[in-house]
Each structure stands twice: as structure tokens, then as C-alpha cells.
């Protein structure tokens, strides 16, 4: 009866309330359980990717076997052509031109030699093309083998991390008086994340990645301060940024974006679920600012690095200055005092303006 009441209570009240009111040890156990299950989920994704790569490698092996047979068949023809030129057979044909008795015979012999030469060249070119195709297949296979090795290393490291977290969680569970209640909380947490949390995060990141490609719309004249002909600073106020996002999608009316200590901090609430994101921009090149997620939370529970990397891989939150203008490059970025500042440089064609 007590367990039934607990289940009904969990269904009626958001898990956040339990996490906030639970003793520190129970909070730690819930976080460890959440981390363990997320690591297990991403381990499953890695195994799927491994299976996909293994299938691609097997198909490449078959393609290479077929290609090897094609090359062997064409090698004989290419060898015949090479021997003909090496032994002087083609040169002997040229002497026939001088044996022509009249101009018509000369033209006929010339056309014959031209067709013969074109056929020889075509055979050699096809042979080289097939060899190049084989080289490309070999390079493709090597690339996938390397990716497969990297995945297996990643799997082993993540498996070790998951087992370590699981061991610590089980030790802590032995120290809890009412393990049944904590187990119910753990089960509810995972179900809540899988049914409500993860889909909400995926929706949020999908919409945010779409809107980020529209940020160049904020590059209006009144927000740009010139420091000469080539250097400019684009300043976007935090409130303007939030208003812009809300105008693009109602989803962002439930969140708040902040520029603080060179970090972008996002806090929001969806269907009684709290989301928190802390990230920063990294200057990859003058044409790309990559967004790196430093912290990600669901209802106060930190998501492991494996889930963070999954989100970064699936959703592009970067900034591309070329969307403002093909000649614009980024030299620096800062997010301080509720303002986003981008240092831009105009890169004129033909090297004009370069120092």
C-alpha cells in the first residue's frame, strides 16, 4: 500500500521538488543513477554506430574485390598497348603512311592510325581511372577503420566510467535507510527524462539551431561601431537578443538567455521541466565560431559529458559571419555586462585592405 501511494505521489508532483528536498546522500544517488543510465543509453548509440561502420567496411571489402577483378582484366589490355609501343609496333604502322600510293590512301591510313591511337589512349585512361577508384576505396576503408577504432576506445572509456558510477551508487544505496523509496525515485527520474526530458531537449536544440542561423539579422547599422574602414564591432544587447528569439519562436518565451563572464547561460522551463545550459563560443577560424556546451542540466541534474557531446554533434549552434556578408570575418568575441560583442573585419577581394 505504501509503495502504491509513493508511485501516485511521484506521478502527481514534479521530481524537482523531491530532488530539492531530498537529503544530500539521496540527491547524490539520484545524480549517479541518472548519469549511469545516460551513459548506458549513449553506449547503446555507440554500438549502433559501430554496427553501421562494420557494415560499411564489409561493403567496401566486396567493392574492392570486384574492383580488383576489373583491374586485373583491364591490366592485360593496358599491358598489350604498352608492349605495342615499347616494341615499336605502333611506329611500324607510321611507315605505312609513306607507302601510300595516292592522297586518298594516305587519308584512309591516317584515319586508321588516329582511331588506333585514340583506342589505345582510351584503354590506358580507363585503366588509370579504375586504379584511382581502387585507391579511393582503400582510403575510404582506412578512414572507416580509424573511426571504428576511435569508437571502440570511446566505448571502453565510457563503459569504465559507467561501471565506476554504478559501483559508487550501489555503495551509497547501502547507506540509505529506505532504499525502496530511493529506488522508486530513481525509476521515476529515468522515465521522466526519457518520456519528457530528452524529447524536450531535442525540440529545444532543434529550434535553437534553426534560429542561430538567423542571428545575422541583428547586424543592423545602429548595432555596428566602426573602427576604421576594415574593423567593426557588432554589439547585441541581452534584452534585444531575447526579444529576437521570442519573435522567432514562442518556445523561447519560456527561457532567458544571459551574457555573463564570456558565457552564454540559458535557463528555461517547459512542461514543469527545468532546463539550464552554460556554454561558450570558440573561434575555430575567421569564418566560424563554434558553440561548446560546458554544462547541461535537466531538473537540476547534470547531464554527463557523453550526452553533451551527443547534443553538440547533432545540433549546430555555431555562428558564421559569412551569413552577414561573404567578406566578413570574425576576429574575436566577448559576452560581458549583458552584451555580446563580435569583432569583425571586412576582407575585401584581391587582397585590398590586408596588412
C-alpha positions as CSV (number, residue, x, y, z in Angstrom):
1,X,0.0,0.0,0.0
2,X,2.8,2.4,0.9
3,X,4.6,1.7,-2.4
4,X,1.3,2.4,-4.3
5,X,0.9,5.7,-2.5
6,X,4.5,6.6,-3.3
7,X,4.1,5.9,-7.0
8,X,0.9,8.1,-7.1
9,X,2.7,10.8,-5.3
10,X,5.6,10.7,-7.7
11,X,3.2,10.9,-10.7
12,X,1.5,14.0,-9.2
13,X,4.5,16.0,-8.1
14,X,7.4,17.1,-10.3
15,X,10.6,15.3,-9.5
16,X,12.4,18.7,-9.0
17,X,10.6,19.0,-5.6
18,X,11.9,15.7,-4.4
19,X,15.4,16.5,-5.6
20,X,15.4,19.8,-3.7
21,X,14.0,18.3,-0.5
22,X,15.9,15.0,-0.5
23,X,18.9,14.6,1.8
24,X,22.3,15.2,0.2
25,X,23.0,11.4,0.0
26,X,19.8,10.7,-1.8
27,X,20.4,13.6,-4.2
28,X,23.9,12.2,-4.9
29,X,22.4,8.7,-5.6
30,X,19.8,10.2,-7.9
31,X,22.5,12.1,-9.8
32,X,24.7,8.9,-10.0
33,X,21.7,6.9,-11.3
34,X,20.9,9.5,-13.8
35,X,24.5,9.6,-15.0
36,X,24.7,5.8,-15.2
37,X,21.5,5.4,-17.3
38,X,22.6,8.2,-19.6
39,X,26.0,6.6,-20.1
40,X,24.2,3.3,-20.8
41,X,22.0,5.0,-23.4
42,X,24.9,6.6,-25.2
43,X,26.8,3.2,-25.0
44,X,23.9,1.8,-27.0
45,X,24.2,4.6,-29.5
46,X,28.0,3.8,-29.9
47,X,27.2,0.1,-30.5
48,X,24.7,1.1,-33.2
49,X,27.3,3.3,-34.8
50,X,29.9,0.5,-34.6
51,X,27.5,-1.8,-36.3
52,X,26.9,0.7,-39.1
53,X,30.6,1.2,-39.6
54,X,31.3,-2.5,-39.7
55,X,28.6,-2.9,-42.3
56,X,30.1,-0.2,-44.4
57,X,33.5,-1.7,-44.1
58,X,32.2,-5.1,-45.2
59,X,30.5,-3.5,-48.2
60,X,33.8,-1.7,-49.1
61,X,35.6,-5.1,-48.9
62,X,33.2,-6.5,-51.5
63,X,33.5,-3.4,-53.7
64,X,37.3,-3.7,-53.5
65,X,37.2,-7.4,-54.5
66,X,35.1,-6.6,-57.5
67,X,37.3,-3.6,-58.4
68,X,40.4,-5.9,-58.1
69,X,38.9,-8.2,-60.7
70,X,38.1,-5.3,-63.0
71,X,41.7,-4.0,-62.8
72,X,43.2,-7.4,-63.4
73,X,41.0,-7.8,-66.6
74,X,42.0,-4.3,-67.8
75,X,45.7,-4.7,-66.8
76,X,46.1,-7.3,-69.7
77,X,44.7,-4.8,-72.2
78,X,46.8,-2.0,-70.9
79,X,49.9,-4.2,-71.0
80,X,49.2,-5.1,-74.6
81,X,49.1,-1.4,-75.5
82,X,52.2,-0.6,-73.6
83,X,54.1,-3.5,-75.2
84,X,53.0,-2.4,-78.6
85,X,54.5,1.0,-78.2
86,X,57.6,-0.4,-76.5
87,X,58.3,-3.0,-79.2
88,X,57.8,-0.4,-81.9
89,X,54.7,-1.9,-83.4
90,X,52.8,1.4,-83.5
91,X,55.9,3.1,-85.0
92,X,55.9,0.5,-87.8
93,X,52.3,1.5,-88.7
94,X,53.6,5.0,-89.3
95,X,55.8,3.8,-92.2
96,X,52.6,2.7,-94.0
97,X,51.8,6.4,-94.4
98,X,54.9,6.8,-96.6
99,X,53.9,3.8,-98.7
100,X,50.6,5.3,-99.7
101,X,50.3,5.4,-103.5
102,X,48.0,8.4,-103.5
103,X,46.4,11.0,-101.3
104,X,43.2,9.0,-100.7
105,X,45.2,6.0,-99.4
106,X,47.1,8.4,-97.2
107,X,43.9,9.8,-95.7
108,X,42.5,6.3,-95.1
109,X,45.7,5.2,-93.4
110,X,45.9,8.4,-91.3
111,X,42.3,7.9,-90.1
112,X,43.1,4.3,-89.2
113,X,46.1,5.3,-87.2
114,X,44.2,8.0,-85.5
115,X,41.4,5.6,-84.4
116,X,44.0,3.1,-83.2
117,X,45.8,5.8,-81.2
118,X,42.5,7.0,-79.6
119,X,41.6,3.4,-78.7
120,X,45.0,2.9,-77.1
121,X,44.6,6.1,-75.1
122,X,41.1,5.3,-74.1
123,X,42.2,1.9,-72.7
124,X,45.0,3.4,-70.7
125,X,42.8,6.2,-69.3
126,X,40.1,3.6,-68.3
127,X,42.8,1.5,-66.6
128,X,44.1,4.6,-64.7
129,X,40.5,5.6,-63.7
130,X,39.9,2.1,-62.3
131,X,43.1,2.2,-60.4
132,X,42.2,5.6,-59.0
133,X,38.8,4.2,-58.0
134,X,40.5,1.4,-56.1
135,X,42.8,3.9,-54.3
136,X,39.7,5.8,-53.3
137,X,38.0,2.7,-51.9
138,X,41.2,1.8,-49.9
139,X,41.3,5.3,-48.5
140,X,37.6,5.2,-47.6
141,X,38.1,1.8,-45.9
142,X,41.1,3.1,-43.9
143,X,39.0,6.2,-42.8
144,X,36.2,4.0,-41.5
145,X,38.6,1.6,-39.8
146,X,40.1,4.6,-38.0
147,X,36.7,5.8,-37.0
148,X,35.8,2.3,-35.8
149,X,38.9,2.1,-33.6
150,X,38.1,5.5,-32.1
151,X,34.6,4.4,-31.4
152,X,35.8,1.3,-29.6
153,X,38.2,3.3,-27.5
154,X,35.3,5.7,-26.7
155,X,33.1,2.7,-25.8
156,X,35.7,1.2,-23.4
157,X,36.3,4.6,-21.7
158,X,32.6,5.2,-21.3
159,X,32.0,1.7,-20.1
160,X,34.6,2.1,-17.4
161,X,33.1,5.4,-16.4
162,X,29.6,3.9,-16.2
163,X,30.8,0.9,-14.1
164,X,32.6,3.2,-11.7
165,X,29.5,5.4,-11.2
166,X,27.3,2.3,-10.8
167,X,29.7,0.9,-8.1
168,X,29.6,4.2,-6.2
169,X,25.8,4.4,-6.4
170,X,25.4,0.9,-5.1
171,X,27.7,1.7,-2.2
172,X,25.7,4.7,-1.3
173,X,22.4,2.8,-1.6
174,X,23.6,0.5,1.2
175,X,23.9,3.6,3.4
176,X,20.3,4.7,2.9
177,X,17.7,3.7,5.4
178,X,14.8,3.3,3.0
179,X,16.3,2.0,-0.3
180,X,12.8,1.2,-1.7
181,X,11.8,4.9,-1.7
182,X,15.1,5.9,-3.3
183,X,14.7,3.2,-6.0
184,X,11.2,4.5,-6.8
185,X,12.7,8.0,-7.2
186,X,15.4,6.7,-9.4
187,X,13.0,4.8,-11.6
188,X,10.7,7.9,-11.9
189,X,13.7,10.1,-12.8
190,X,14.7,7.9,-15.7
191,X,11.2,7.5,-17.0
192,X,10.6,11.3,-16.7
193,X,13.8,12.0,-18.6
194,X,13.2,9.5,-21.4
195,X,9.5,10.4,-21.9
196,X,9.6,14.2,-21.3
197,X,13.1,15.5,-20.7
198,X,15.1,14.1,-23.7
199,X,12.3,14.9,-26.3
200,X,12.0,18.5,-24.8
201,X,15.8,19.0,-25.1
202,X,15.8,17.7,-28.7
203,X,13.0,20.1,-29.6
204,X,14.7,23.0,-27.8
205,X,18.1,22.4,-29.6
206,X,16.4,21.8,-33.0
207,X,14.6,25.2,-32.7
208,X,17.6,27.0,-31.3
209,X,20.0,25.7,-34.0
210,X,17.5,27.0,-36.7
211,X,17.3,30.4,-35.1
212,X,21.0,30.8,-34.6
213,X,21.4,30.8,-38.4
214,X,19.1,33.9,-38.4
215,X,21.2,35.9,-35.9
216,X,22.9,37.9,-38.7
217,X,19.5,39.7,-39.0
218,X,20.6,41.5,-35.8
219,X,23.6,43.0,-37.6
220,X,21.9,46.3,-38.2
221,X,23.7,49.7,-38.7
222,X,22.8,51.0,-35.2
223,X,24.5,48.0,-33.6
224,X,27.7,48.3,-35.5
225,X,30.5,50.6,-34.4
226,X,33.3,51.2,-37.0
227,X,36.9,51.5,-36.0
228,X,38.2,52.4,-39.4
229,X,37.4,51.2,-42.9
230,X,38.0,47.5,-42.2
231,X,37.4,46.9,-38.5
232,X,33.9,46.9,-36.9
233,X,32.3,45.8,-33.6
234,X,28.8,44.3,-33.6
235,X,27.2,44.7,-30.2
236,X,24.0,42.9,-29.3
237,X,22.2,43.7,-26.1
238,X,21.0,40.8,-24.0
239,X,17.4,42.1,-23.9
240,X,17.4,42.6,-27.7
241,X,18.7,39.1,-28.1
242,X,15.9,37.6,-26.0
243,X,13.3,39.6,-27.9
244,X,14.7,38.5,-31.2
245,X,14.5,34.8,-30.1
246,X,10.9,35.2,-28.8
247,X,9.9,36.8,-32.1
248,X,11.2,33.8,-34.0
249,X,9.6,31.1,-31.8
250,X,7.2,31.0,-28.9
251,X,9.3,28.3,-27.4
252,X,11.8,30.9,-26.3
253,X,9.2,32.9,-24.3
254,X,9.8,30.4,-21.5
255,X,13.5,30.8,-21.4
256,X,16.1,33.5,-20.6
257,X,19.4,34.0,-22.4
258,X,22.2,35.7,-20.5
259,X,25.7,37.0,-21.5
260,X,27.9,36.7,-18.5
261,X,31.6,36.0,-17.9
262,X,32.2,35.2,-21.6
263,X,29.5,32.5,-21.4
264,X,26.0,32.1,-22.7
265,X,23.7,31.0,-19.9
266,X,20.2,29.7,-20.8
267,X,17.6,28.9,-18.2
268,X,14.0,27.8,-19.1
269,X,11.0,25.8,-18.0
270,X,8.9,23.6,-20.2
271,X,6.0,21.4,-19.0
272,X,7.3,21.8,-15.4
273,X,10.7,20.7,-16.5
274,X,13.7,23.0,-15.8
275,X,16.5,23.3,-18.3
276,X,19.8,25.0,-17.8
277,X,22.6,25.4,-20.3
278,X,26.0,27.0,-19.9
279,X,28.2,27.3,-23.0
280,X,30.8,29.4,-24.7
281,X,32.0,30.3,-28.2
282,X,35.3,29.1,-29.6
283,X,36.9,30.8,-32.5
284,X,37.7,27.9,-34.9
285,X,38.5,30.1,-37.9
286,X,37.8,33.7,-39.1
287,X,34.7,32.1,-40.7
288,X,33.3,30.1,-37.9
289,X,32.5,30.4,-34.2
290,X,31.8,27.0,-32.7
291,X,29.5,26.8,-29.7
292,X,30.7,24.5,-26.9
293,X,28.4,23.3,-24.2
294,X,30.1,23.4,-20.8
295,X,27.2,22.4,-18.6
296,X,23.7,21.0,-19.2
297,X,21.0,20.3,-16.6
298,X,17.6,18.6,-16.5
299,X,15.6,19.5,-13.4
300,X,18.8,20.2,-11.5
301,X,20.5,17.0,-12.6
302,X,23.7,17.4,-14.6
303,X,23.9,15.5,-17.9
304,X,27.1,13.6,-18.4
305,X,29.7,14.6,-21.0
306,X,28.6,11.8,-23.3
307,X,25.1,13.4,-23.6
308,X,26.6,16.8,-24.0
309,X,28.8,15.6,-26.9
310,X,25.8,14.0,-28.5
311,X,23.9,17.3,-28.4
312,X,26.9,19.2,-29.8
313,X,27.2,16.6,-32.6
314,X,23.6,16.7,-33.6
315,X,22.8,20.4,-33.3
316,X,24.9,23.2,-34.7
317,X,24.7,26.3,-32.5
318,X,27.7,28.0,-34.2
319,X,27.9,31.4,-35.7
320,X,29.0,32.0,-39.3
321,X,29.9,35.6,-40.2
322,X,29.6,34.9,-43.9
323,X,25.9,34.9,-43.4
324,X,26.2,38.7,-42.7
325,X,28.4,39.2,-45.8
326,X,30.7,36.9,-47.8
327,X,33.6,39.4,-47.0
328,X,33.1,39.5,-43.2
329,X,35.4,37.6,-40.8
330,X,35.4,37.3,-37.0
331,X,38.5,38.3,-35.1
332,X,37.1,37.9,-31.5
333,X,34.0,37.6,-29.3
334,X,33.1,38.6,-25.8
335,X,30.0,38.1,-23.7
336,X,30.2,40.5,-20.7
337,X,27.9,43.0,-18.9
338,X,24.8,41.6,-20.7
339,X,26.2,42.3,-24.1
340,X,27.5,40.1,-26.9
341,X,30.3,41.8,-28.8
342,X,31.7,40.5,-32.1
343,X,34.9,42.0,-33.5
344,X,34.5,41.9,-37.3
345,X,36.9,42.6,-40.2
346,X,35.9,43.3,-43.7
347,X,38.1,41.2,-46.0
348,X,38.0,42.8,-49.5
349,X,38.7,40.8,-52.6
350,X,42.1,41.0,-54.4
351,X,43.9,41.4,-51.1
352,X,42.7,45.0,-50.7
353,X,42.8,46.1,-47.1
354,X,45.3,43.4,-46.0
355,X,48.3,44.5,-44.0
